[in-house]
Amino acid sequence: VSDLSLPQIEVFKQGFNQKLEEGQAKLREMWLDWSKKSSKETGDFTEPEEMESLALLLARNITHQLQMTCCEIVSAIRGLPSSLQDRVKQSLATIEELHASFSLAKSFQDLSSSVFTQSQKKMAVIQEYMEELLDYLKNNIPLSWVVGPFSPREEGE
C-alpha cells in the first residue's frame, strides 16, 4: 500500500464520525451558552420548549453535515463496485429523509414516533455501510488514488 493512499483512506474513515463528534461538541457549546444566558436573565433553568427547539436545531445541523459528507463520498467513489456505490447512495437518501423530517418539524409533536425509533436503526445501518466501504478501500485502493488519473498525451507535447 502506497503512503499516498493512506490520507485518502483516513478522510473516509474520519469524515463520517467527525460530523457526529462536531455535532456533539456544538450541542455542548450551545447548551452552555444557553444555560448561562437563561440563568442570567431569569435565574431559572431553560424552558422545555426551548430545550426542544435546541434539540431540533441540533438534529437539523447534524443531518445537514452528514448529508454534505455523504454527497462528497458519493462523488469520490465513482468507479468502485456498484454494490458499494448503491449502499452509499442509500445512506445519502436516508440522511436526506431524516434531514427533511427534522427541517419540517416545529416541535417533537410534528415528528412521527417512527422517526425516533427508526432513525437510530437507520444510522446504525449507514455506519455499517461506511465500515464496509472502508474495509473495501483498505484492501482495494483504486489505482487512480495512488498514481493519479491517466490521460493520453497530445501529439507534439
Buried (B, 14 or more C-beta within 10 A) or exposed (E): EEEEBEEBBEBBBEBBEEBBEEBEEBBEEBBEEBEEEBEEEEEEEBEEEEEBBBEBBBBBBBBBBBBEBBBEBBEBBEEBEEEBBEBBBBBBEBBBBBBEBBEEBEEEEEBEEEBEEBBEEBBEEBBEBBEBBBEBBBEEBBEEBEEEEEEEEEEEE
